[in-house]
């Protein structure tokens, strides 16, 4: 699933000609640019953690809801 998200964002960036982190991640893999790979992996992990935290918070605390 994570690979689909990463390559999906790179595909959208390619279609709309938007420079972004997905394309940077995909191009750094064949060149073995390990600091970029590690950095983008950390950024994606933090984004997923924040998303999961928001979802769990909305289930646990009923006062936190989208209106």
Secondary structure, 3 states (H helix, E strand, C coil): CHHHHHHHHHHHHHHCCCCCHHHHHHHHHHCCCHHHHHHHHHHHHHHHHHHHHHHHHHHHCCCCCCC
